[in-house]
Amino acid sequence: MFLTEMKKHAVPSFKHSLPNKLDLITAALDDALLRRLKTLSAPSISLCWLSKAVEFLTVAHAEARRLISSLEVTVLDDALACYLDDSLKLLDICNSVSAEIERLRQRRIVLALAVHLLGDGKVRRAREALTEGEARRAKANNAEVLVKDLALALRSPPPHGKISKVARVVRRTVYAVGLVTVFVAGALVSAMEGTPETVTVRAPAEFSWAESLNELATAVSGELKRRFGKEERTKGLLLEEVDDVATRVGEACEIAEEDTERKERSNDVVKEVERAMGSFSDGLEGLSKGMNVMFHGVLSNRNFMLNHVRVKD
């Protein structure tokens, strides 16, 4: 089970005077993160929102690479080494989540079968398919441990000694990307696993987007507790689109089992089920595509850094 929050700890400070060019570069990254965070308002435990969150994280990593590339960094310092290590963990998380997406694809097949049987008037068989297809609570392998490791890495004290202004910007960038990675990865794994708790970290106020991220993290934590908390756990709830289909199929079965005078209503419910199935399919494939794009984006970042920087002497 996840920690609810990485408790109070010292965070590195990046309040240092920087040359105008470097200041503009860091400001551009902050502005990009702030704009993207605004697209994640009103979070929900749904495939649609998770897709947006994954897209946000993909952009964050791409912006970090663009910034580091513009600085023409050629030495693999401690911050970049940390990024390489953390990005490997993120790739493993991507693989774990992709496995859970495949599990949901199997769930979709079973639900589609139930809808088909219902349309043929085979209500009993539709109910059997619905029951047999009840998804086991997903367990995203070691993904939750990896998210916890990413959060713990943010607590590591910076190395002692003087560093260049460019190195300071790189360190700040890696730390910023680490914060948003823990936020998105934590929310993603918790939602897919169906746990009410997630790892959260607090962004320091010196980042212009800190308040937006912290408020969003609080809202997501509240949504997870509302959907997967102790009182709701007995209902076996999953992601919103999945539950919507299952609920509507169950309602359609109940109506079909009643007197034939309600046949028209039954037809309406079947149409609602089909619409819900469409939302489920679109959301699932959207998240799958987003995970694939993020995986290859992070992998590309790793290859870029390994090919363009050398280990510090």
Residue frames relative to the residue before (quaternion, step in Angstrom):
aa qw qx qy qz dx dy dz
M 1.0000 0.0000 0.0000 0.0000 0.00 0.00 0.00
F 0.5222 -0.6699 0.4382 0.2940 3.51 -1.05 0.80
L 0.4909 -0.5592 0.5562 0.3701 3.50 -1.33 0.23
T 0.4716 -0.6680 0.4803 0.3173 3.59 -1.00 0.64
E 0.7939 -0.1042 0.0659 0.5954 3.57 1.08 -0.59
M 0.4297 -0.6368 0.5599 0.3104 3.53 -1.12 0.63
K 0.3952 -0.7760 0.4373 0.2244 3.54 -0.28 1.26
K 0.7761 -0.3869 0.2278 0.4427 3.51 -1.31 0.34
H 0.1630 0.7663 -0.6069 0.1335 3.50 -0.87 0.97
A 0.5920 -0.5724 0.4222 0.3791 3.51 -1.21 0.42
V 0.1394 -0.7759 0.6102 0.0792 3.55 -0.93 0.88
P 0.5602 -0.6104 0.4238 0.3660 3.56 -1.04 0.66
S 0.3128 -0.7377 0.5668 0.1913 3.54 -1.09 0.70
F 0.1671 -0.7934 0.5807 0.0729 3.52 -1.03 0.88
K 0.3967 0.7159 -0.4739 0.3249 3.57 1.24 0.49
H 0.3341 0.7142 -0.5402 0.2942 3.52 0.18 1.31
S 0.5413 -0.6093 0.4712 0.3372 3.52 -1.16 0.59
L 0.0635 -0.8035 0.5919 -0.0024 3.55 -0.84 1.03
P 0.5890 -0.5471 0.4404 0.3999 3.57 -1.15 0.49
N 0.6805 -0.5309 0.3169 0.3933 3.56 -1.11 0.68
K 0.6559 0.5242 -0.3224 0.4371 3.60 0.91 -0.92
L 0.6783 0.4833 -0.2917 0.4703 3.58 0.90 -0.90
D 0.6185 0.5480 -0.3324 0.4547 3.55 1.07 -0.76
L 0.6548 0.5050 -0.3058 0.4720 3.57 0.98 -0.82
I 0.6374 0.5355 -0.3249 0.4488 3.57 1.01 -0.80
T 0.6900 0.4634 -0.2846 0.4777 3.59 0.87 -0.91
A 0.6200 0.5416 -0.3385 0.4557 3.58 1.08 -0.72
A 0.6296 0.5396 -0.3331 0.4489 3.58 1.04 -0.77
L 0.6420 0.5098 -0.3200 0.4750 3.57 1.02 -0.80
D 0.6573 0.5147 -0.3095 0.4552 3.57 0.89 -0.92
D 0.6568 0.5100 -0.3142 0.4580 3.59 0.93 -0.87
A 0.6438 0.5246 -0.3235 0.4534 3.58 0.99 -0.83
L 0.6639 0.4961 -0.3033 0.4703 3.59 0.96 -0.86
L 0.6512 0.5246 -0.3170 0.4475 3.56 0.96 -0.85
R 0.6485 0.5147 -0.3204 0.4602 3.59 0.93 -0.85
R 0.6932 0.4840 -0.2812 0.4541 3.55 0.88 -0.92
L 0.6144 0.5606 -0.3496 0.4313 3.57 1.04 -0.71
K 0.6217 0.5657 -0.3386 0.4230 3.57 1.07 -0.72
T 0.6216 0.5429 -0.3467 0.4457 3.60 1.17 -0.47
L 0.6743 0.5004 -0.2859 0.4617 3.58 1.25 -0.29
S 0.3454 0.7500 -0.5002 0.2609 3.60 1.21 0.24
A 0.8057 0.2125 -0.2121 0.5105 3.55 -1.25 0.56
P 0.0165 0.8439 -0.5353 0.0317 3.60 0.63 1.10
S 0.0411 -0.7701 0.6360 0.0272 3.54 -1.22 0.57
I 0.4725 -0.6518 0.5054 0.3107 3.55 -1.19 0.49
S 0.3818 0.7127 -0.4756 0.3464 3.51 0.52 1.28
L 0.6315 -0.5294 0.4096 0.3913 3.54 -1.26 0.40
C 0.6225 0.5619 -0.3331 0.4311 3.55 1.03 -0.80
W 0.7076 0.4433 -0.2752 0.4764 3.60 0.79 -0.97
L 0.6288 0.5345 -0.3410 0.4501 3.59 0.97 -0.77
S 0.6162 0.5437 -0.3448 0.4536 3.58 1.05 -0.70
K 0.6484 0.5087 -0.3083 0.4751 3.56 1.01 -0.83
A 0.6488 0.5196 -0.3168 0.4568 3.58 0.99 -0.83
V 0.6449 0.5081 -0.3165 0.4751 3.58 1.00 -0.82
E 0.6324 0.5240 -0.3308 0.4649 3.58 0.99 -0.78
F 0.6244 0.5394 -0.3256 0.4617 3.58 1.03 -0.82
L 0.6820 0.4797 -0.2928 0.4681 3.58 0.88 -0.92
T 0.6091 0.5487 -0.3459 0.4564 3.59 1.04 -0.72
V 0.6584 0.4993 -0.2984 0.4777 3.56 0.96 -0.90
A 0.6282 0.5500 -0.3384 0.4339 3.61 0.96 -0.84
H 0.6830 0.4699 -0.2880 0.4794 3.58 0.90 -0.88
A 0.6361 0.5202 -0.3324 0.4629 3.59 1.04 -0.72
E 0.6492 0.5080 -0.3128 0.4719 3.59 1.01 -0.82
A 0.6271 0.5318 -0.3387 0.4574 3.59 1.02 -0.73
R 0.6512 0.5005 -0.3191 0.4730 3.56 0.94 -0.83
R 0.6399 0.5290 -0.3283 0.4504 3.58 0.95 -0.86
L 0.6545 0.5109 -0.3137 0.4607 3.56 0.97 -0.87
I 0.6868 0.4810 -0.2932 0.4593 3.58 0.79 -1.00
S 0.6322 0.5358 -0.3266 0.4545 3.57 1.05 -0.76
S 0.6603 0.5196 -0.3076 0.4465 3.58 1.00 -0.84
L 0.6543 0.5056 -0.3071 0.4712 3.57 1.20 -0.51
E 0.3192 -0.7782 0.4819 0.2454 3.56 1.33 -0.16
V 0.1412 0.8056 -0.5532 0.1582 3.54 0.91 1.00
T 0.0957 -0.8236 0.5586 0.0214 3.58 -0.82 0.97
V 0.6942 0.4327 -0.2632 0.5115 3.58 1.28 -0.15
L 0.3690 -0.7221 0.5447 0.2137 3.56 -0.89 0.96
D 0.0537 -0.8205 0.5690 0.0083 3.57 -0.02 1.27
D 0.7705 -0.3757 0.2475 0.4516 3.55 -1.35 -0.05
A 0.6477 0.5364 -0.3244 0.4330 3.59 0.99 -0.82
L 0.6841 0.4682 -0.2858 0.4808 3.58 0.90 -0.88
A 0.6065 0.5378 -0.3525 0.4675 3.57 1.07 -0.67
C 0.6294 0.5258 -0.3168 0.4764 3.56 1.08 -0.78
Y 0.6406 0.5236 -0.3247 0.4584 3.58 0.99 -0.84
L 0.6457 0.5231 -0.3203 0.4547 3.57 0.93 -0.88
D 0.6594 0.5013 -0.3024 0.4717 3.57 0.98 -0.84
D 0.6983 0.4716 -0.2750 0.4630 3.58 0.86 -0.96
S 0.6416 0.5288 -0.3350 0.4433 3.58 1.00 -0.75
L 0.5963 0.5470 -0.3609 0.4637 3.57 1.13 -0.56
K 0.6328 0.5098 -0.3230 0.4851 3.58 1.04 -0.77
L 0.6443 0.5203 -0.3252 0.4565 3.58 0.99 -0.81
L 0.6218 0.5293 -0.3427 0.4644 3.60 1.02 -0.69
D 0.6394 0.5112 -0.3196 0.4772 3.58 1.05 -0.77
I 0.6237 0.5247 -0.3327 0.4744 3.58 1.06 -0.75
C 0.6157 0.5484 -0.3354 0.4556 3.58 1.00 -0.82
N 0.6641 0.5038 -0.3019 0.4625 3.57 0.92 -0.89
S 0.6513 0.5159 -0.3138 0.4595 3.58 0.98 -0.83
V 0.6726 0.4836 -0.2945 0.4764 3.57 0.90 -0.91
S 0.6268 0.5349 -0.3399 0.4532 3.59 1.01 -0.75
A 0.6139 0.5344 -0.3419 0.4697 3.58 1.11 -0.66
E 0.6612 0.4904 -0.3049 0.4788 3.58 1.03 -0.76
I 0.5939 0.5472 -0.3599 0.4673 3.58 1.12 -0.59
E 0.6355 0.5156 -0.3237 0.4749 3.58 1.03 -0.77
R 0.6151 0.5358 -0.3422 0.4662 3.58 1.07 -0.71
L 0.6617 0.4924 -0.3023 0.4778 3.57 1.01 -0.78
R 0.5821 0.5565 -0.3779 0.4568 3.59 1.12 -0.53
Q 0.6382 0.5078 -0.3215 0.4811 3.56 1.04 -0.76
R 0.6192 0.5329 -0.3304 0.4728 3.55 1.06 -0.75
R 0.6394 0.5326 -0.3224 0.4513 3.58 1.01 -0.81
I 0.6257 0.5385 -0.3378 0.4522 3.59 1.01 -0.77
V 0.6622 0.5017 -0.3024 0.4672 3.57 0.96 -0.88
L 0.6552 0.5019 -0.3129 0.4700 3.58 0.96 -0.82
A 0.6336 0.5239 -0.3291 0.4645 3.58 1.01 -0.78
L 0.6205 0.5323 -0.3334 0.4695 3.58 1.07 -0.75
A 0.6477 0.5175 -0.3176 0.4603 3.58 0.94 -0.87
V 0.6402 0.5165 -0.3188 0.4708 3.58 0.99 -0.81
H 0.6501 0.5221 -0.3099 0.4569 3.57 0.95 -0.90
L 0.6637 0.4984 -0.2987 0.4710 3.59 0.92 -0.92
L 0.6380 0.5291 -0.3222 0.4574 3.54 1.01 -0.80
G 0.6492 0.5250 -0.3090 0.4555 3.56 1.00 -0.83
D 0.6846 0.4551 -0.2677 0.5026 3.58 1.18 -0.60
G 0.5507 -0.6430 0.3771 0.3757 3.56 1.31 0.09
K 0.5222 0.6265 -0.4128 0.4054 3.59 1.25 0.21
V 0.1062 -0.8635 0.4922 0.0291 3.51 0.56 1.28
R 0.6624 0.5154 -0.3242 0.4364 3.58 0.85 -0.94
R 0.6776 0.4809 -0.2938 0.4725 3.57 0.90 -0.89
A 0.6083 0.5481 -0.3498 0.4552 3.57 1.11 -0.66
R 0.6487 0.5046 -0.3120 0.4766 3.57 1.01 -0.84
E 0.6384 0.5293 -0.3291 0.4517 3.57 0.98 -0.82
A 0.6536 0.5084 -0.3099 0.4672 3.57 0.97 -0.87
L 0.6438 0.5295 -0.3165 0.4527 3.55 1.01 -0.85
T 0.6755 0.4915 -0.2862 0.4693 3.57 0.98 -0.87
E 0.6770 0.4967 -0.2897 0.4594 3.55 0.91 -0.93
G 0.7137 0.4678 -0.2532 0.4558 3.53 1.13 -0.64
E 0.3393 0.7418 -0.5144 0.2646 3.56 1.24 0.15
A 0.3939 -0.7584 0.4699 0.2211 3.54 -0.52 1.22
R 0.4390 -0.6416 0.5555 0.2950 3.53 -1.05 0.75
R 0.5750 -0.5686 0.4438 0.3861 3.54 -1.12 0.57
A 0.4129 -0.7430 0.4712 0.2356 3.52 -0.53 1.20
K 0.1119 -0.7591 0.6379 0.0659 3.52 -1.13 0.72
A 0.2524 -0.8351 0.4732 0.1225 3.53 -0.11 1.33
N 0.6517 -0.5452 0.3164 0.4218 3.56 0.79 1.16
N 0.7643 -0.3239 0.2445 0.5011 3.59 -0.76 -0.99
A 0.2709 0.8116 -0.4880 0.1727 3.57 1.23 0.37
E 0.6570 0.5151 -0.3284 0.4418 3.59 0.93 -0.80
V 0.6191 0.5286 -0.3375 0.4726 3.58 1.11 -0.67
L 0.6488 0.5241 -0.3118 0.4552 3.57 1.00 -0.82
V 0.6355 0.5130 -0.3317 0.4722 3.59 1.01 -0.76
K 0.6341 0.5225 -0.3228 0.4699 3.56 1.01 -0.82
D 0.6377 0.5241 -0.3226 0.4632 3.59 1.00 -0.81
L 0.6347 0.5289 -0.3283 0.4579 3.59 1.00 -0.81
A 0.6622 0.4994 -0.3025 0.4696 3.57 1.00 -0.83
L 0.6523 0.5174 -0.3138 0.4563 3.57 0.97 -0.83
A 0.6106 0.5683 -0.3498 0.4265 3.58 1.07 -0.69
L 0.6212 0.5522 -0.3406 0.4394 3.58 1.13 -0.60
R 0.6388 0.5349 -0.3213 0.4501 3.57 1.24 -0.37
S 0.4974 0.6773 -0.4268 0.3343 3.56 1.23 -0.33
P 0.4451 -0.6976 0.4838 0.2849 3.63 -0.79 0.93
P 0.5237 -0.6303 0.4605 0.3412 3.59 -1.04 0.69
P 0.5942 -0.5803 0.4057 0.3816 3.60 -1.11 0.55
H 0.5155 -0.6489 0.4676 0.3075 3.56 -1.15 0.65
G 0.6506 0.5338 -0.3850 0.3790 3.53 -1.28 0.31
K 0.5991 -0.5696 0.4280 0.3653 3.51 -1.30 0.33
I 0.0798 -0.7725 0.6278 0.0519 3.53 -1.14 0.68
S 0.5856 -0.5921 0.4205 0.3601 3.56 -1.19 0.48
K 0.6457 -0.5200 0.3878 0.4029 3.56 -1.26 0.33
V 0.6238 0.5267 -0.3409 0.4661 3.57 1.04 -0.71
A 0.6537 0.5096 -0.3101 0.4657 3.57 0.94 -0.88
R 0.6244 0.5397 -0.3375 0.4528 3.56 1.09 -0.72
V 0.6410 0.5114 -0.3186 0.4755 3.59 1.04 -0.77
V 0.6303 0.5271 -0.3293 0.4651 3.58 0.99 -0.82
R 0.6566 0.5138 -0.3074 0.4587 3.57 0.93 -0.92
R 0.6408 0.5211 -0.3115 0.4699 3.56 1.00 -0.87
T 0.6627 0.5188 -0.3013 0.4481 3.58 0.94 -0.89
V 0.6619 0.4980 -0.3025 0.4715 3.56 0.91 -0.92
Y 0.6451 0.5150 -0.3225 0.4632 3.58 1.00 -0.79
A 0.6474 0.5228 -0.3177 0.4546 3.59 0.96 -0.86
V 0.6692 0.4838 -0.2960 0.4800 3.56 0.91 -0.91
G 0.6116 0.5559 -0.3435 0.4461 3.58 1.08 -0.67
L 0.6408 0.5359 -0.3178 0.4486 3.57 1.00 -0.82
V 0.7184 0.4297 -0.2641 0.4791 3.58 0.79 -0.98
T 0.5912 0.5632 -0.3688 0.4441 3.60 1.14 -0.54
V 0.6570 0.4946 -0.3130 0.4752 3.59 0.91 -0.87
F 0.6363 0.5375 -0.3324 0.4424 3.59 0.95 -0.84
V 0.7359 0.4219 -0.2488 0.4675 3.59 0.67 -1.07
A 0.6738 0.4958 -0.3078 0.4532 3.58 0.84 -0.94
G 0.6429 0.5263 -0.3257 0.4513 3.58 1.00 -0.79
A 0.6692 0.4903 -0.2943 0.4745 3.57 0.92 -0.92
L 0.6565 0.5345 -0.3036 0.4373 3.56 0.96 -0.91
V 0.7020 0.4586 -0.2744 0.4708 3.58 0.79 -1.00
S 0.6444 0.5201 -0.3277 0.4548 3.61 0.96 -0.81
A 0.6646 0.5050 -0.3027 0.4600 3.58 0.95 -0.88
M 0.6856 0.4784 -0.2901 0.4657 3.58 0.91 -0.88
E 0.7055 0.4473 -0.2552 0.4869 3.57 1.10 -0.72
G 0.3898 -0.7440 0.4626 0.2837 3.56 1.20 -0.45
T 0.4524 0.6695 -0.4672 0.3590 3.57 1.01 0.77
P 0.4609 -0.7107 0.4573 0.2708 3.62 -0.96 0.78
E 0.7125 0.4237 -0.2562 0.4972 3.58 1.23 -0.17
T 0.0212 -0.7878 0.6156 0.0000 3.53 -1.18 0.61
V 0.5377 -0.5803 0.4861 0.3714 3.55 -1.24 0.33
T 0.0040 -0.7887 0.6147 -0.0031 3.56 -0.91 0.89
V 0.1081 -0.7584 0.6387 0.0717 3.53 -1.19 0.62
R 0.3710 -0.7219 0.5414 0.2192 3.55 -1.17 0.58
A 0.3406 -0.7317 0.5542 0.2036 3.55 -0.82 1.00
P 0.4707 -0.6824 0.4740 0.2968 3.63 -0.87 0.87
A 0.6307 -0.6112 0.3493 0.3265 3.54 -1.09 0.83
E 0.5783 0.6146 -0.3886 0.3699 3.60 1.12 -0.43
F 0.5961 0.4960 -0.3744 0.5085 3.59 1.26 -0.16
S 0.4870 -0.6972 0.4425 0.2845 3.59 -0.77 0.99
W 0.7074 0.4386 -0.2458 0.4967 3.58 1.19 -0.51
A 0.3752 0.7713 -0.4586 0.2326 3.60 1.27 -0.02
E 0.6723 0.5025 -0.3122 0.4450 3.58 0.81 -0.94
S 0.6492 0.5184 -0.3184 0.4566 3.59 0.96 -0.86
L 0.6761 0.4876 -0.2986 0.4648 3.58 0.92 -0.90
N 0.6756 0.5029 -0.3033 0.4457 3.58 0.88 -0.92
E 0.6531 0.5016 -0.3145 0.4722 3.59 0.98 -0.82
L 0.6545 0.5092 -0.3097 0.4651 3.56 1.00 -0.84
A 0.6319 0.5311 -0.3303 0.4577 3.58 0.99 -0.79
T 0.6411 0.5164 -0.3151 0.4722 3.57 1.02 -0.79
A 0.6583 0.5121 -0.3025 0.4615 3.57 0.98 -0.88
V 0.6511 0.5067 -0.3151 0.4692 3.59 0.96 -0.83
S 0.6277 0.5344 -0.3295 0.4603 3.57 0.98 -0.83
G 0.6552 0.5122 -0.3037 0.4649 3.57 1.01 -0.84
E 0.6460 0.5188 -0.3136 0.4639 3.58 1.02 -0.81
L 0.6401 0.5231 -0.3246 0.4597 3.58 0.99 -0.80
K 0.6683 0.4892 -0.2990 0.4740 3.57 0.95 -0.85
R 0.6435 0.5280 -0.3235 0.4501 3.57 1.00 -0.82
R 0.7465 0.4183 -0.2248 0.4661 3.58 0.92 -0.88
F 0.8176 0.2401 -0.0962 0.5144 3.59 0.94 -0.84
G 0.3531 0.7682 -0.4719 0.2501 3.59 1.25 0.25
K 0.7683 -0.3955 0.2518 0.4358 3.54 -1.35 0.19
E 0.6959 0.4801 -0.2876 0.4501 3.60 0.88 -0.90
E 0.7216 0.4390 -0.2463 0.4753 3.59 1.09 -0.67
R 0.5243 0.6874 -0.4074 0.2943 3.59 1.14 -0.53
T 0.6305 0.5505 -0.3426 0.4268 3.59 1.03 -0.72
K 0.6246 0.5492 -0.3418 0.4375 3.61 1.20 -0.40
G 0.3716 -0.7600 0.4676 0.2564 3.58 1.25 -0.19
L 0.2070 0.8215 -0.5102 0.1479 3.57 1.02 0.70
L 0.1714 -0.7538 0.6275 0.0927 3.52 -1.21 0.69
L 0.7683 -0.2596 0.2318 0.5371 3.58 -1.05 -0.69
E 0.6762 -0.5546 0.3046 0.3774 3.57 -1.08 0.76
E 0.6874 0.4917 -0.3030 0.4404 3.59 0.84 -0.94
V 0.6347 0.5278 -0.3252 0.4614 3.58 1.07 -0.76
D 0.6845 0.4852 -0.2817 0.4656 3.56 0.86 -0.95
D 0.6080 0.5689 -0.3510 0.4284 3.57 1.06 -0.74
V 0.6631 0.4934 -0.3050 0.4730 3.58 0.93 -0.90
A 0.6745 0.5068 -0.3018 0.4439 3.59 0.81 -1.02
T 0.6518 0.5180 -0.3138 0.4565 3.58 0.97 -0.85
R 0.6913 0.4809 -0.2821 0.4596 3.56 0.89 -0.93
V 0.6114 0.5283 -0.3538 0.4711 3.60 1.05 -0.65
G 0.6456 0.5219 -0.3127 0.4616 3.57 0.99 -0.86
E 0.6505 0.5095 -0.3110 0.4696 3.58 0.98 -0.83
A 0.6451 0.5234 -0.3158 0.4585 3.56 0.99 -0.85
C 0.6329 0.5272 -0.3281 0.4625 3.58 1.04 -0.76
E 0.6503 0.5234 -0.3132 0.4529 3.57 0.95 -0.88
I 0.6730 0.4879 -0.2968 0.4700 3.57 0.91 -0.89
A 0.6627 0.5181 -0.3081 0.4444 3.58 0.95 -0.88
E 0.6586 0.5143 -0.3046 0.4571 3.59 1.13 -0.61
E 0.6155 0.5418 -0.3479 0.4544 3.57 1.25 -0.30
D 0.7688 -0.3740 0.2327 0.4636 3.58 -1.28 -0.06
T 0.6272 -0.5980 0.3757 0.3285 3.54 -1.19 0.71
E 0.5223 0.6426 -0.4232 0.3677 3.61 1.19 -0.31
R 0.6875 0.4610 -0.2779 0.4874 3.58 1.20 -0.42
K 0.2789 0.7967 -0.4964 0.2026 3.58 1.26 0.38
E 0.6320 0.5368 -0.3430 0.4413 3.58 0.98 -0.83
R 0.6440 0.5075 -0.3118 0.4800 3.57 0.98 -0.84
S 0.6233 0.5460 -0.3341 0.4492 3.56 1.05 -0.79
N 0.6419 0.5209 -0.3208 0.4622 3.57 0.98 -0.80
D 0.6349 0.5294 -0.3243 0.4599 3.57 1.05 -0.81
V 0.6590 0.5114 -0.3065 0.4586 3.56 0.97 -0.88
V 0.6214 0.5344 -0.3440 0.4581 3.59 1.00 -0.76
K 0.6407 0.5124 -0.3237 0.4713 3.57 1.00 -0.78
E 0.6280 0.5204 -0.3315 0.4742 3.58 1.06 -0.74
V 0.6196 0.5343 -0.3357 0.4667 3.57 1.04 -0.77
E 0.6619 0.5136 -0.3073 0.4513 3.57 0.90 -0.90
R 0.6391 0.5082 -0.3232 0.4784 3.58 1.03 -0.75
A 0.6476 0.5107 -0.3141 0.4703 3.57 1.00 -0.85
M 0.6205 0.5340 -0.3346 0.4667 3.59 1.06 -0.75
G 0.6278 0.5384 -0.3318 0.4537 3.57 1.05 -0.75
S 0.6599 0.4987 -0.3039 0.4727 3.58 0.98 -0.86
F 0.6227 0.5398 -0.3234 0.4650 3.57 1.05 -0.83
S 0.6886 0.4855 -0.2838 0.4578 3.58 0.83 -1.01
D 0.6617 0.5053 -0.3092 0.4596 3.57 0.91 -0.91
G 0.6735 0.5014 -0.2942 0.4564 3.57 0.93 -0.91
L 0.6629 0.5159 -0.3053 0.4486 3.55 0.95 -0.88
E 0.6990 0.4515 -0.2790 0.4793 3.57 0.87 -0.91
G 0.6033 0.5545 -0.3528 0.4518 3.58 1.14 -0.60
L 0.6689 0.4773 -0.2950 0.4876 3.56 0.98 -0.86
S 0.6269 0.5367 -0.3385 0.4520 3.58 0.99 -0.79
K 0.6595 0.4941 -0.3041 0.4779 3.58 0.92 -0.87
G 0.6514 0.5272 -0.3129 0.4470 3.58 0.97 -0.89
M 0.6509 0.5063 -0.3150 0.4698 3.58 0.99 -0.83
N 0.6445 0.5265 -0.3182 0.4539 3.57 1.01 -0.79
V 0.6521 0.5067 -0.3054 0.4742 3.57 0.99 -0.87
M 0.6633 0.4983 -0.3103 0.4641 3.58 0.93 -0.88
F 0.6272 0.5448 -0.3426 0.4387 3.59 0.91 -0.88
H 0.7235 0.4352 -0.2566 0.4704 3.57 0.76 -1.01
G 0.6096 0.5496 -0.3517 0.4502 3.58 1.12 -0.59
V 0.6775 0.4713 -0.2841 0.4880 3.58 0.92 -0.92
L 0.6295 0.5266 -0.3310 0.4657 3.57 1.01 -0.77
S 0.6368 0.5207 -0.3172 0.4720 3.58 1.03 -0.80
N 0.6225 0.5387 -0.3346 0.4586 3.58 1.03 -0.79
R 0.6509 0.5166 -0.3127 0.4600 3.57 0.93 -0.90
N 0.6747 0.4966 -0.2976 0.4577 3.56 0.87 -0.94
F 0.6212 0.5461 -0.3364 0.4502 3.56 1.04 -0.81
M 0.7025 0.4708 -0.2737 0.4582 3.56 0.82 -0.98
L 0.6589 0.5059 -0.3099 0.4625 3.56 1.01 -0.77
N 0.7160 0.4548 -0.2515 0.4660 3.56 1.10 -0.67
H 0.7728 0.3856 -0.1822 0.4700 3.58 1.15 -0.55
V 0.7286 0.3357 -0.2411 0.5462 3.56 1.22 -0.07
R 0.2740 -0.7460 0.5814 0.1745 3.55 -1.18 0.43
V 0.5933 -0.5611 0.4321 0.3827 3.55 -1.20 0.45
K 0.5019 -0.6701 0.4649 0.2880 3.54 -0.93 0.98
D 0.4746 -0.6798 0.4874 0.2740 3.57 -0.94 0.92
